[in-house]
């Protein structure tokens, strides 16, 4: 089993263990399970993506120090685009409500 699959399985296990406690609290505000799971997957995916982006950029900077400025600028631009998409996906996950809560 690869490391990423282990991380996903551990995250899903913790999510399932904590779901009962989280859903027992009656605060008047409810996030559907699918939205919470989607938000978790978005966070994992964006973290892995930005980590790979930065790792590869720094490796390239180490190999060719003369283009470090251009690589750093491109890396920051790509990371900002990934973060923008992440915030959009989190917004979509938090606003979807396939099972309306009865009041």
C-alpha positions in Angstrom: 0.0 0.0 0.0 1.4 3.4 -0.9 1.8 6.2 1.5 -0.9 8.3 0.0 -3.5 5.5 0.2 -2.6 5.0 3.8 -3.1 8.7 4.5 -6.5 8.7 2.8 -7.6 5.5 4.7 -6.5 6.9 8.0 -8.3 10.2 7.3 -11.5 8.4 6.3 -11.3 6.3 9.5 -10.9 9.3 11.7 -13.7 11.0 9.8 -16.0 8.1 10.5 -15.1 7.9 14.2 -15.6 11.6 14.7 -18.8 11.9 12.6 -21.1 10.7 15.4 -19.8 13.2 17.9 -19.9 16.0 15.3 -23.5 15.3 14.3 -24.7 14.9 17.9 -24.1 18.6 18.5 -27.2 20.7 17.8 -26.1 24.1 16.9 -28.8 24.9 14.3 -26.2 24.7 11.5 -25.5 21.6 9.6 -23.0 20.6 6.9 -24.0 17.6 5.0 -21.7 14.5 5.1 -20.9 14.7 1.4 -19.9 18.3 1.7 -17.6 17.6 4.7 -16.0 14.6 2.9 -15.6 16.7 -0.3 -13.9 19.5 1.7 -11.5 17.0 3.2 -10.6 15.6 -0.1 -10.1 19.1 -1.5 -7.8 19.9 1.3 -5.8 16.7 0.9 -5.5 17.2 -2.9 -4.5 20.9 -2.7 -1.9 20.1 0.0 -0.4 17.3 -2.1 -0.5 19.5 -5.3 1.2 22.5 -3.7 3.8 20.2 -2.0 4.7 18.6 -5.3 4.8 22.0 -7.0 7.1 23.5 -4.4 9.3 20.4 -4.3 9.8 20.3 -8.0 10.4 24.1 -8.2 13.1 24.0 -5.5 14.7 21.0 -7.1 14.9 22.9 -10.4 16.3 25.9 -8.6 19.0 23.8 -7.1 20.0 22.4 -10.5 19.9 25.8 -12.3 20.4 28.6 -9.8 20.5 31.3 -12.6 16.8 30.8 -13.3 15.7 30.7 -9.6 13.9 34.1 -9.8 11.8 33.1 -12.8 11.0 29.7 -11.3 10.1 31.2 -7.9 7.7 33.7 -9.6 6.1 30.9 -11.7 5.8 28.7 -8.6 4.0 31.4 -6.7 1.6 32.1 -9.6 0.8 28.4 -9.9 0.3 28.0 -6.1 -2.0 31.0 -6.1 -4.1 29.4 -8.9 -4.2 26.1 -7.0 -5.3 28.0 -3.8 -8.0 29.9 -5.7 -9.4 26.6 -7.1 -9.2 25.1 -3.6 -11.2 28.0 -2.1 -13.8 27.7 -4.9 -14.1 23.9 -4.3 -14.5 24.4 -0.5 -17.2 27.0 -1.2 -19.1 24.6 -3.4 -18.7 21.8 -0.8 -20.0 24.0 2.0 -23.0 25.4 0.1 -24.4 22.2 -1.3 -27.2 20.7 0.7 -28.7 17.6 -0.9 -30.5 16.7 2.4 -32.1 19.8 3.9 -32.3 19.9 7.6 -35.8 19.9 9.0 -36.5 22.6 11.6 
